[in-house]
Amino acid sequence: MTPSTPHFTSPRIRPLVLAAAALCALAPGLARAQGFPDKPITFIVPFAAGSATDQLARAIGQAVTNDSKVSVVVDNKPGANSFIGAQAAAKARPDGYTVFITTNTTQSANEHLFKKLPYDPVKDFVPLTALGRGGQIMVVNPALPVSSVADFIKLAKSRPGKLSFGSGSSSSRVAGEQFKQMTGTYILNIPYKSNPPAVTDLLGGQIDMMITDMATGLPQVKAGKLKALGVSTRQRSPLAPDVPTIAEAGVKGYEMTYWFAAYAPAGTPADVVAKLADMLARAARSSSAAPFYQSSGTEIFTSNPEELRKFQADETLKWGKIIKAAGIEPE
């Protein structure tokens, strides 16, 4: 008779076996986190080169390279109301080597602006960290015969449907629609893939006004190519202290801000998510990224993944209320 294989049932031995099994289960994750990243990381940006989000992504990417010695490639995928970039990021391999650098446009506003999205802003992504928040600036072509927000409102009311504003993001679109609703004006919205091409048309006189991010609009104001009428924040910007807030200029209660954040595709391992979140938050707070924040008037605002998850949920509710108040119907 063949003796049976002995079973280790000793109370002293069983904990050792369980501990060894647990270590074996953890080993792949530990090795993965320790070795990550060991090749270039791609930042997908759903807006065009030169946009505020693009500028931020490049600043953060350089800071990551300086800190971790890992190359970062910025892949701009603008168009279709930022759907193209969001879809590409959502479908990317969830291995930590693709990061979605985006804004409230894709993650909070779009679901209230469109009846159907080709991506899910919650289920398709894992939050990493917030990266910043800022305000917008109302700019016009210098040839337009206005010098203030009040002048613009008066002109718009005298020419209903004749003036236009450009929008290259949900933030700029909602800012313009909210301005229309609060001032009782009828101004045509001309949509663009991103804010930089809209600014180009504003410079050329094809459109009359924009409420755009400071990173895109302020350099043109400082160069004397565009005229600033107001800023969308509650307080004046230290970058343009002579420009009044839109509320201060006569549109009582007007305020509009936007935010940047980083996400990974759903399914990215938790240990890699933790490492990415820390890496990106450090990059945002680094001296390498400081010039972008200072020149664009963007506030440094970082978080852990769970804080970003809650912030996004709160912002989605807020943007829903803003969009409804602005009288915008989902397309």
C-alpha positions, 0 to 999 in steps of 0.5 A: 500500500502506498503511503499517503502524502502528509498534510501540513496541518500544524498550527505553527506551519499553516501561517507560514504557508499562508504568508508565503502564498500571499507574498507570491500573489503580491510579487508580480504587483510589487515587481511591476510597481518597482520597475514602472516606468521603464519606457516612454509614457504617452499623454493623450490630449483631446485638444489642439497643440497650443491649447492650455491643456496642451501647454500644461501637458508639455510642462508636466511631461518635461517635469516627469522627465526631469524627475524620473528620467522617462520620456513623455510623448504628447499626442494631441487628438482634437475634434468632435467635441473632444470625443476623439481624444477621450475615446482614444484614451479610454481604449488604450492599453491599461498598463500605465503607459497612457495617461489622459490629460484633460479638463472638465470638458470631457469629464464633467460638462459633455454629459450634459451637453450631448444626449449620447457620449461615445465614452463613459467619463466615470467607468472608462477611466481611473482618476489619478490627480487634479493638475490645476484650475483657472479662469477665462478672459473675454477678448474681442478683435480690436476693430470691434467698436467696443471698449468694455463689457457694457459696450459689447452688450449694447452693440450685441443688442443693437445687432441681434444675431449679427455678432459671433463668439468662438468656442473650442471647448465646452468651457468656452462654449458654456461661458459664452452661452451663459454670458448670452443668457445673463445679458439677454443678447443673441450672439451666434456660437461658432464651434471649433476643434480647439481654442487656438484655431478660434483665436486665429479666426478672432485675430482675422476678424472672422468672429467677434468675441471669445471667452477663452482660457488665459493661456490662449488669450492673454498672450494676444492681449499683451501683444496688442492683437486682441482687446480684453474686456473682462475675466471670468473669475470672481476676482481680478487676475494678477496677470491682468490687474487692469482688466475687470471681472465680467461681474464687476463690469456689469454682469452681476453673478457671472463666474466661470472656471475650469480645471485640469486633471489626469486619468488612466484607462480603466483596468490600470493596476492599482499599484501603477495608478498609485505611482502615476498619481504621485509622479504627476502630482509631484510634477505639477508642484515642481519648479520645472512646471512653475513657468506654465502655472505662472504665465497662464494664471493657473492655480496649482491644484493636486489631489489623490485618486479618491479626492479627484473621484469625488471632485469630479462627481461634485463638478459634474453636478455643478456643470449640469446646473450651469448648463441648464441655467444657461439654457443649453439643450443637449445635442 
